[in-house]
């Protein structure tokens, strides 16, 4: 670092020095380091002013402009105070920024022939230690962030079903060995194994009917609305479109599928009786088509019956012939505003069956036999659509429902059984389920609970396990892939949620 003469530096020591510094000198002094072409020579007489400046010999025109400075008292050898005004050529920590403090640089203060060096960091070893500590802190912060992401992802997977399962990305057809070997007449449902599950609100899926069939579900659902002599499918009137009709989404596709499943070829010249169903791996398995009447039941009834005629003509419908029920590839069940009196109007032939109220079945004596009459008084509390299983004009006598007029026995699970607030269903809740299931089975009906909580995922799997073990015939599901895989944590015991607390009831499922 260059050394400056004492006359070019202002020092402030104490109040006395500051008062002396304010006294002006009568003689102007030339400051060597502010003039051009100055030469600094080492001389013992420099401090005494005996040194002859070469520029003083030059003419005034060639000289640089003189700079007047205030004479300062001769500084003492003490350096207790350092000037607060740092020359522009000196590195300033304020200019270098905050991070310059961590780079181990030094700054110097020149006074006479002395230099004071004050390191910002004590030693090189402490600098290296700080770098190591910073790296360690950053690593720990990164690990904590990754751990947070992992925990958040685990909670999402644990509590919410994966909606992407409905897309069935893993579904693929047979390997392309050749055009002739890869296909056969009834290969529509090749390698699909049917499962007793009901595709709730099936019309919401990207591929109504086909998504359920690919998953192996044996029940689908369509909500129908009558407008201008056409049946439209949708959950509400806002979701209706001219293309989404009962014919386009369900009737015509089922006709095409069943025609392929019942071919007439050189090797098979006659149709099977009964007809083959939609599942090639289990051709006798029926597919339940649940039609929910959203508008006036008596007005919709004839239009539904008319659109089912192509399936009826080809003997694809399950029907009651007056004495027995003949199961076909498709079983039509009506619910919502469907009128029970129109279901039983014809005592010799029926191919549209009722959705009976399951919550009445626990009041039924399992030894009770049917009286043979299909007409009973109407409970006015149920007049109109009270949900599936509580259809309009439904009889209140559970003994009236039988295989001759009904297929499903359904009810809202949460409203009837309740929520498992303590992590599992109570003994009373299970007993109520068992009575309802036993009563429905005594009448030959298939049990289905709708409105079962679908999340958190652990709760849903627990309730699916309970229903299966208690004898429910059809699981009402939204997550088709999870339901048909059957991986519902069968090895888990006790509460569906393993929280930090313990419940008093330690009984397991």
C-alpha positions as CSV (number, residue, x, y, z in Angstrom):
1,X,0.0,0.0,0.0
2,X,1.4,3.5,-0.9
3,X,2.6,5.6,2.0
4,X,1.4,9.2,2.1
5,X,3.2,12.2,3.7
6,X,1.9,13.5,6.9
7,X,0.8,16.8,5.4
8,X,-1.8,15.0,3.2
9,X,-3.6,13.4,6.1
10,X,-6.0,14.9,8.6
11,X,-6.0,13.3,12.0
12,X,-8.4,13.9,14.8
13,X,-7.3,12.9,18.2
14,X,-9.3,14.8,20.8
15,X,-11.1,18.0,21.3
16,X,-7.9,19.9,21.7
17,X,-6.6,18.7,18.4
18,X,-9.8,19.5,16.6
19,X,-9.7,23.1,17.9
20,X,-6.1,23.5,16.6
21,X,-7.1,22.0,13.3
22,X,-9.5,24.8,12.7
23,X,-6.7,27.5,12.7
24,X,-5.8,28.4,9.2
25,X,-2.3,28.7,7.9
26,X,-1.2,31.9,6.2
27,X,1.0,30.1,3.7
28,X,-0.6,27.8,1.1
29,X,1.0,24.4,0.8
30,X,1.2,22.2,-2.2
31,X,0.0,18.7,-1.7
32,X,2.3,16.4,-3.6
33,X,-0.1,13.6,-4.2
34,X,-2.7,15.9,-5.7
35,X,-0.4,17.3,-8.4
36,X,0.5,15.8,-11.7
37,X,3.9,14.1,-12.3
38,X,4.9,14.0,-8.7
39,X,7.9,12.0,-7.7
40,X,8.2,10.7,-4.2
41,X,11.7,10.2,-2.9
42,X,12.8,8.8,0.3
43,X,14.5,11.5,2.4
44,X,15.2,12.0,6.0
45,X,14.4,15.7,5.6
46,X,10.9,15.1,4.2
47,X,9.2,15.7,7.6
48,X,11.2,18.9,8.2
49,X,10.2,20.5,4.9
50,X,13.8,20.6,3.5
51,X,13.0,18.4,0.6
52,X,13.0,20.4,-2.7
53,X,10.0,19.6,-4.8
54,X,11.1,19.3,-8.5
55,X,7.9,20.9,-9.6
56,X,8.6,24.1,-7.8
57,X,11.4,24.9,-10.2
58,X,9.1,24.7,-13.2
59,X,7.3,27.7,-14.6
60,X,3.9,28.6,-13.4
61,X,2.3,27.7,-16.7
62,X,3.7,24.2,-16.5
63,X,2.7,23.7,-13.0
64,X,-0.5,22.1,-11.8
65,X,-3.1,24.2,-10.1
66,X,-2.1,24.8,-6.5
67,X,-4.2,23.4,-3.8
68,X,-4.6,25.3,-0.5
69,X,-4.7,23.2,2.6
70,X,-5.0,24.0,6.2
71,X,-1.9,23.3,8.2
72,X,-2.3,20.6,10.7
73,X,-0.4,20.1,13.9
74,X,2.3,17.5,13.9
75,X,0.7,14.2,14.9
76,X,2.0,12.4,17.8
77,X,3.1,8.9,17.8
78,X,-0.2,7.8,19.4
79,X,-2.8,6.3,17.1
80,X,-5.7,6.1,19.5
81,X,-8.0,7.8,17.0
82,X,-8.2,7.1,13.2
83,X,-9.8,9.4,10.8
84,X,-13.4,8.7,10.0
85,X,-13.0,10.1,6.5
86,X,-11.4,7.3,4.5
87,X,-9.6,8.4,1.3
88,X,-11.3,7.3,-1.9
89,X,-8.4,5.0,-2.8
90,X,-8.8,3.0,0.4
91,X,-11.2,0.0,0.3
92,X,-14.3,0.7,2.3
93,X,-16.3,-2.1,3.8
94,X,-19.5,-0.1,3.2
95,X,-18.7,0.0,-0.5
96,X,-17.7,-3.6,-0.8
97,X,-21.0,-4.8,0.6
98,X,-22.0,-7.1,3.4
99,X,-20.4,-10.3,1.9
100,X,-17.0,-8.6,1.7
101,X,-16.8,-9.0,5.5
102,X,-16.6,-12.7,5.1
103,X,-13.8,-12.8,2.5
104,X,-10.9,-12.3,4.9
105,X,-9.8,-8.9,3.4
106,X,-7.9,-6.2,5.4
107,X,-7.9,-2.5,5.3
108,X,-5.0,-0.2,6.2
109,X,-4.7,3.3,7.6
110,X,-1.5,5.2,6.7
111,X,0.0,7.7,9.1
112,X,3.5,8.9,8.6
113,X,5.6,5.8,7.9
114,X,3.3,3.5,10.0
115,X,0.6,1.1,8.8
116,X,-2.2,-0.3,10.9
117,X,-3.8,-3.5,9.7
118,X,-7.0,-4.7,11.3
119,X,-8.2,-8.1,10.1
120,X,-12.0,-8.5,9.9
121,X,-11.7,-12.2,10.7
122,X,-9.4,-13.4,13.4
123,X,-7.6,-16.3,11.7
124,X,-7.8,-18.3,8.5
125,X,-8.8,-21.3,10.6
126,X,-11.9,-19.5,11.8
127,X,-12.8,-18.5,8.3
128,X,-12.7,-22.1,7.1
129,X,-14.7,-23.2,10.2
130,X,-17.4,-20.7,9.3
131,X,-17.6,-21.9,5.7
132,X,-18.0,-25.5,7.0
133,X,-20.7,-24.4,9.4
134,X,-22.6,-22.5,6.6
135,X,-22.4,-25.5,4.4
136,X,-23.7,-27.8,7.2
137,X,-26.5,-25.3,8.0
138,X,-27.6,-25.2,4.3
139,X,-27.5,-29.0,4.1
140,X,-29.7,-29.3,7.1
141,X,-32.1,-26.8,5.8
142,X,-32.3,-28.7,2.5
143,X,-32.9,-32.0,4.2
144,X,-35.7,-30.4,6.3
145,X,-37.4,-29.1,3.2
146,X,-37.2,-32.5,1.5
147,X,-38.6,-34.1,4.7
148,X,-41.5,-31.7,4.7
149,X,-42.3,-32.5,1.1
150,X,-42.2,-36.2,1.9
151,X,-44.5,-35.9,4.9
152,X,-47.0,-33.7,3.0
153,X,-47.0,-36.2,0.2
154,X,-47.6,-39.1,2.6
155,X,-50.6,-37.3,4.2
156,X,-52.1,-36.7,0.7
157,X,-51.7,-40.3,-0.2
158,X,-53.0,-41.5,3.1
159,X,-56.1,-39.3,3.3
160,X,-57.2,-38.8,-0.3
161,X,-57.9,-41.4,-3.0
162,X,-56.0,-41.1,-6.3
163,X,-58.4,-39.7,-8.8
164,X,-56.1,-40.6,-11.6
165,X,-57.0,-44.3,-11.1
166,X,-60.1,-43.8,-13.2
167,X,-58.0,-43.2,-16.3
168,X,-56.7,-46.8,-16.2
169,X,-53.5,-46.0,-17.9
170,X,-52.3,-49.5,-17.2
171,X,-55.1,-51.0,-19.3
172,X,-53.8,-52.6,-22.5
173,X,-55.1,-55.2,-24.9
174,X,-53.5,-58.4,-26.0
175,X,-49.9,-58.3,-27.3
176,X,-49.7,-57.9,-31.1
177,X,-48.6,-61.3,-32.1
178,X,-50.4,-61.0,-35.4
179,X,-53.7,-59.8,-36.7
180,X,-55.2,-63.2,-36.5
181,X,-53.8,-64.4,-33.2
182,X,-54.5,-61.2,-31.3
183,X,-58.3,-61.3,-31.5
184,X,-61.2,-63.6,-31.2
185,X,-65.0,-63.1,-31.4
186,X,-65.6,-62.6,-27.7
187,X,-62.4,-60.8,-26.7
188,X,-64.1,-57.5,-25.7
189,X,-63.5,-58.2,-22.0
190,X,-60.5,-60.4,-22.3
191,X,-58.5,-60.7,-19.1
192,X,-61.1,-58.8,-17.1
193,X,-62.3,-60.4,-13.9
194,X,-65.7,-59.2,-12.6
195,X,-66.0,-57.7,-9.1
196,X,-69.1,-57.0,-7.1
197,X,-68.9,-53.2,-7.1
198,X,-71.2,-50.5,-8.3
199,X,-69.8,-47.6,-10.3
200,X,-71.4,-44.6,-8.5
201,X,-72.3,-41.8,-10.9
202,X,-70.8,-43.7,-13.7
203,X,-71.9,-41.0,-16.3
204,X,-69.3,-38.6,-14.7
205,X,-66.4,-40.7,-16.0
206,X,-64.5,-39.9,-19.1
207,X,-65.8,-43.1,-20.6
208,X,-69.2,-43.9,-19.1
209,X,-69.9,-47.7,-19.0
210,X,-66.5,-48.7,-20.5
211,X,-64.5,-47.4,-17.6
212,X,-66.5,-49.5,-15.2
213,X,-66.3,-52.6,-17.4
214,X,-62.6,-52.3,-17.8
215,X,-62.2,-52.2,-14.1
216,X,-64.4,-55.2,-13.7
217,X,-67.4,-53.5,-12.0
218,X,-70.7,-55.3,-12.4
219,X,-72.9,-52.4,-11.7
220,X,-73.3,-49.0,-13.4
221,X,-75.6,-46.0,-12.8
222,X,-77.4,-43.5,-15.0
223,X,-79.5,-40.5,-13.8
224,X,-82.1,-39.8,-16.4
225,X,-84.1,-36.6,-17.2
226,X,-87.1,-36.5,-19.5
227,X,-87.2,-33.5,-21.9
228,X,-89.1,-33.3,-25.1
229,X,-89.6,-37.1,-25.3
230,X,-85.9,-37.9,-24.9
231,X,-84.0,-39.3,-21.9
232,X,-80.9,-37.3,-21.1
233,X,-78.2,-38.5,-18.6
234,X,-76.6,-36.2,-16.1
235,X,-76.4,-35.5,-12.4
236,X,-78.2,-32.1,-12.8
237,X,-79.9,-30.2,-15.6
238,X,-76.8,-28.0,-15.9
239,X,-74.8,-31.0,-17.0
240,X,-77.2,-32.2,-19.7
241,X,-76.1,-32.1,-23.4
242,X,-78.0,-33.2,-26.6
243,X,-75.5,-36.0,-27.1
244,X,-75.5,-37.5,-23.6
245,X,-78.7,-39.6,-23.8
246,X,-79.5,-43.0,-22.3
247,X,-79.4,-44.5,-25.8
248,X,-75.9,-43.1,-26.7
249,X,-74.2,-43.8,-23.4
250,X,-75.7,-47.1,-22.3
251,X,-78.3,-48.8,-24.5
252,X,-76.5,-48.8,-27.9
253,X,-73.1,-49.6,-26.4
254,X,-74.5,-52.6,-24.5
255,X,-76.2,-53.9,-27.6
256,X,-72.9,-53.8,-29.5
257,X,-71.0,-55.5,-26.7
258,X,-73.5,-58.2,-26.2
259,X,-73.8,-58.9,-30.0
260,X,-70.1,-59.5,-30.0
261,X,-70.3,-61.7,-27.0
262,X,-73.0,-63.8,-28.7
263,X,-71.7,-64.3,-32.2
264,X,-73.0,-66.7,-34.9
265,X,-70.0,-68.2,-36.8
266,X,-69.0,-71.2,-38.8
267,X,-68.0,-72.9,-35.5
268,X,-71.0,-71.6,-33.5
269,X,-74.2,-71.6,-35.5
270,X,-76.7,-71.0,-32.8
271,X,-77.1,-68.6,-29.9
272,X,-76.4,-69.6,-26.4
273,X,-79.4,-69.8,-24.0
274,X,-79.1,-68.0,-21.7
275,X,-77.1,-65.4,-23.5
276,X,-73.5,-64.6,-22.7
277,X,-72.8,-61.6,-20.5
278,X,-70.3,-58.8,-21.1
279,X,-67.5,-60.5,-19.2
280,X,-65.7,-63.2,-21.2
281,X,-64.1,-64.7,-18.2
282,X,-67.4,-65.2,-16.4
283,X,-70.1,-65.1,-19.1
284,X,-73.0,-65.9,-16.7
285,X,-72.3,-62.8,-14.6
286,X,-75.1,-60.2,-15.0
287,X,-74.4,-56.4,-15.3
288,X,-76.7,-54.2,-13.2
289,X,-77.9,-51.0,-14.9
290,X,-79.3,-48.8,-12.2
291,X,-81.6,-46.1,-13.7
292,X,-82.3,-43.2,-11.4
293,X,-85.6,-41.3,-12.3
294,X,-84.9,-37.6,-11.8
295,X,-88.1,-36.2,-13.1
296,X,-91.7,-37.4,-12.7
297,X,-91.7,-41.2,-12.4
298,X,-94.9,-42.1,-14.2
299,X,-94.0,-39.8,-17.1
300,X,-90.5,-41.3,-17.5
301,X,-91.5,-45.0,-17.2
302,X,-92.9,-45.6,-20.7
303,X,-89.9,-43.9,-22.4
304,X,-87.4,-46.1,-20.4
305,X,-89.4,-49.2,-21.3
306,X,-89.4,-48.3,-24.9
307,X,-85.7,-47.7,-25.1
308,X,-85.0,-51.1,-23.5
309,X,-87.0,-52.8,-26.2
310,X,-83.9,-53.8,-28.3
311,X,-82.3,-55.5,-25.3
312,X,-85.6,-57.1,-24.5
313,X,-86.1,-58.5,-28.1
314,X,-82.7,-60.2,-28.0
315,X,-83.3,-61.7,-24.6
316,X,-80.5,-59.8,-22.9
317,X,-82.6,-58.6,-20.0
318,X,-83.2,-60.4,-16.6
319,X,-86.9,-60.9,-16.2
320,X,-89.6,-62.3,-14.1
321,X,-91.9,-64.7,-16.0
322,X,-94.7,-64.9,-13.4
323,X,-93.1,-67.7,-11.4
324,X,-89.4,-67.4,-11.5
325,X,-86.6,-64.9,-12.2
326,X,-84.6,-65.7,-15.3
327,X,-81.2,-63.9,-15.1
328,X,-79.9,-62.4,-18.3
329,X,-76.7,-60.4,-19.2
330,X,-78.3,-57.1,-18.1
331,X,-80.4,-56.5,-15.0
332,X,-82.3,-53.2,-15.0
333,X,-83.1,-51.6,-11.6
334,X,-85.1,-48.4,-11.2
335,X,-84.8,-46.0,-8.3
336,X,-85.3,-42.3,-7.4
337,X,-88.8,-41.3,-8.5
338,X,-89.5,-44.7,-10.0
339,X,-93.1,-45.7,-9.1
340,X,-93.4,-49.1,-7.4
341,X,-96.9,-49.7,-8.6
342,X,-95.8,-49.6,-12.3
343,X,-93.0,-52.1,-11.5
344,X,-95.6,-54.6,-10.3
345,X,-98.3,-53.7,-12.7
346,X,-97.7,-56.8,-14.9
347,X,-97.8,-60.0,-12.8
348,X,-96.7,-62.2,-15.7
349,X,-93.6,-60.4,-17.0
350,X,-91.3,-57.8,-15.5
351,X,-87.8,-56.7,-16.6
352,X,-87.5,-53.5,-14.5
353,X,-86.9,-54.2,-10.8
354,X,-87.3,-52.0,-7.8
355,X,-84.6,-50.6,-5.5
356,X,-86.0,-51.5,-2.1
357,X,-85.4,-49.5,1.2
358,X,-82.7,-51.4,3.1
359,X,-83.3,-49.5,6.4
360,X,-86.6,-51.3,6.7
361,X,-85.1,-54.7,6.5
362,X,-83.8,-54.7,10.1
363,X,-87.5,-54.6,11.2
364,X,-88.2,-57.7,9.2
365,X,-88.6,-61.1,10.8
366,X,-86.3,-63.3,8.8
367,X,-88.8,-66.1,9.1
368,X,-91.5,-64.0,7.4
369,X,-92.6,-65.2,4.0
370,X,-94.1,-63.1,1.2
371,X,-97.9,-62.7,1.3
372,X,-98.0,-62.8,-2.5
373,X,-99.4,-59.3,-2.8
374,X,-97.5,-56.6,-4.5
375,X,-99.7,-53.7,-3.4
376,X,-99.3,-51.9,-0.1
377,X,-100.1,-48.5,1.4
378,X,-97.9,-45.6,0.6
379,X,-95.9,-43.9,3.4
380,X,-96.6,-40.2,2.8
381,X,-93.2,-39.3,4.4
382,X,-91.5,-40.9,1.4
383,X,-93.7,-39.4,-1.2
384,X,-91.3,-38.1,-3.9
385,X,-87.6,-38.9,-4.3
386,X,-86.0,-39.4,-0.9
387,X,-82.8,-41.0,-2.3
388,X,-82.0,-44.4,-3.7
389,X,-83.8,-47.0,-1.7
390,X,-86.5,-44.5,-0.6
391,X,-88.2,-44.2,-4.0
392,X,-91.4,-42.4,-4.4
393,X,-94.5,-44.4,-3.5
394,X,-92.4,-47.1,-1.9
395,X,-94.3,-49.5,0.4
396,X,-93.4,-49.3,4.0
397,X,-93.9,-53.0,4.7
398,X,-90.5,-54.7,4.1
399,X,-92.2,-58.1,3.6
400,X,-93.6,-56.9,0.2
401,X,-90.2,-56.8,-1.4
402,X,-88.9,-59.9,-3.0
403,X,-87.0,-61.3,-6.1
404,X,-90.3,-61.0,-8.1
405,X,-90.3,-57.2,-7.9
406,X,-86.9,-56.0,-6.5
407,X,-83.2,-56.6,-7.0
408,X,-81.3,-54.1,-4.8
409,X,-81.9,-53.1,-1.2
410,X,-80.2,-49.7,-0.7
411,X,-79.8,-47.0,1.8
412,X,-77.6,-44.0,2.7
413,X,-74.8,-45.4,4.9
414,X,-74.0,-42.3,6.8
415,X,-77.6,-41.4,7.5
416,X,-78.6,-44.9,8.6
417,X,-75.5,-46.5,10.2
418,X,-73.6,-43.3,11.1
419,X,-69.9,-42.2,11.0
420,X,-67.2,-44.2,12.8
421,X,-66.2,-41.3,15.1
422,X,-64.0,-43.4,17.4
423,X,-62.0,-44.8,14.5
424,X,-64.2,-47.9,14.1
425,X,-67.8,-48.7,13.9
426,X,-69.3,-49.3,17.3
427,X,-70.9,-52.6,18.3
428,X,-74.4,-51.1,18.0
429,X,-73.6,-49.9,14.5
430,X,-72.4,-53.3,13.4
431,X,-75.4,-55.0,14.9
432,X,-77.7,-52.7,13.0
433,X,-75.9,-53.5,9.7
434,X,-76.1,-57.2,10.4
435,X,-79.9,-57.0,10.9
436,X,-80.4,-55.0,7.7
437,X,-78.3,-57.4,5.7
438,X,-79.9,-60.5,7.1
439,X,-83.4,-59.1,6.4
440,X,-82.5,-58.2,2.8
441,X,-81.0,-61.6,2.2
442,X,-84.0,-63.3,3.6
443,X,-86.0,-61.6,0.9
444,X,-83.5,-62.6,-1.8
445,X,-82.2,-59.0,-2.4
446,X,-78.7,-57.7,-3.0
447,X,-77.5,-55.3,-0.3
448,X,-75.9,-52.0,-1.3
449,X,-74.9,-49.0,0.9
450,X,-74.4,-45.7,-0.9
451,X,-73.0,-42.5,0.6
452,X,-70.1,-44.4,2.2
453,X,-67.3,-41.9,3.0
454,X,-64.7,-42.1,0.2
455,X,-61.9,-40.3,2.1
456,X,-59.7,-40.3,4.1
457,X,-58.4,-43.3,2.2
458,X,-57.8,-45.3,5.4
459,X,-61.4,-44.8,6.5
460,X,-62.7,-45.8,3.1
461,X,-60.7,-49.0,3.1
462,X,-61.8,-49.8,6.6
463,X,-65.5,-49.4,5.7
464,X,-65.0,-51.5,2.6
465,X,-63.5,-54.3,4.7
466,X,-66.4,-54.1,7.2
467,X,-69.0,-54.3,4.4
468,X,-67.3,-57.3,2.7
469,X,-67.0,-59.2,6.0
470,X,-70.6,-58.5,7.0
471,X,-71.9,-59.8,3.6
472,X,-72.7,-56.6,1.6
473,X,-73.3,-57.8,-2.0
474,X,-72.3,-54.6,-3.9
475,X,-69.8,-52.0,-2.9
476,X,-70.8,-48.5,-4.0
477,X,-67.5,-47.0,-5.2
478,X,-66.0,-44.0,-6.9
479,X,-62.4,-45.2,-7.0
480,X,-62.8,-48.1,-9.4
481,X,-59.2,-49.1,-9.5
482,X,-58.7,-49.3,-5.7
483,X,-62.0,-51.2,-5.3
484,X,-61.3,-53.8,-7.9
485,X,-57.7,-54.4,-6.8
486,X,-58.9,-55.5,-3.4
487,X,-55.8,-54.1,-1.6
488,X,-57.6,-52.5,1.3
489,X,-55.0,-53.0,4.1
490,X,-56.4,-56.4,5.2
491,X,-53.7,-56.9,7.7
492,X,-54.5,-53.7,9.6
493,X,-56.2,-54.2,12.9
494,X,-58.2,-51.9,15.1
495,X,-58.8,-48.3,14.2
496,X,-58.5,-47.2,10.6
497,X,-56.5,-44.2,11.9
498,X,-53.4,-44.7,14.1
499,X,-53.4,-41.5,16.0
500,X,-51.4,-40.5,19.1
501,X,-54.3,-41.4,21.4
502,X,-55.9,-44.7,22.3
503,X,-59.5,-45.5,22.4
504,X,-61.1,-47.3,25.2
505,X,-62.5,-50.0,22.9
506,X,-59.6,-52.1,21.8
507,X,-61.5,-54.7,20.0
508,X,-60.4,-55.3,16.4
509,X,-62.4,-55.8,13.3
